[in-house]
Amino acid sequence: MYRIEAARSRVKRDLERMPAADRARIATAIALLSNTPRPAQAIQLEPAVYRIRIGEYRVIYKVYDDKELVLIGRIARRSESTYKGSGSLFE
């Protein structure tokens, strides 16, 4: 079972600001990553960096298999800038 952590405090703050219904769906999807860090709908963006789609939101995360860790880098509404700088989210 993988641990779920936020790469930055901004991730938690962004999640708290979302409408309650969206927040619940996203939190459930993130919790499921602890059992299956690479679900069928996950798209690989870079080595070990993935994204999942939850409605109009995207969750960008990195999987560390050696540490059994899923690090959430960004939760954002889909836009042209959603994926910009996704590699630097985990530095």
C-alpha positions, 0 to 999 in steps of 0.5 A: 500500500502506497502513502499519499503525500502532497508535494507542496502545501498549495495542493491541500489549499487548492483542494480545500477551495474547490466545491464540496462535490468536486472535492469529495470526488477528487479525494476519493480518486486520490485515496484509490491511488494508494492501492493502485498508483497507476490505474487504467485511466492514468496517462504517463506525462514523464517517467514516473509522472502521471495524471488522472482526470476527474471531471474537469480537474486533473491530478498530476502525481509522481510514483516512487515505487522504492519508497511506496509513495505517491506524491501529488504535485498539482490539482487543477482545472484543465486549461492550457497551462495545467501541464506547464512545468509539471516536471518541476513540481517534484523538485 
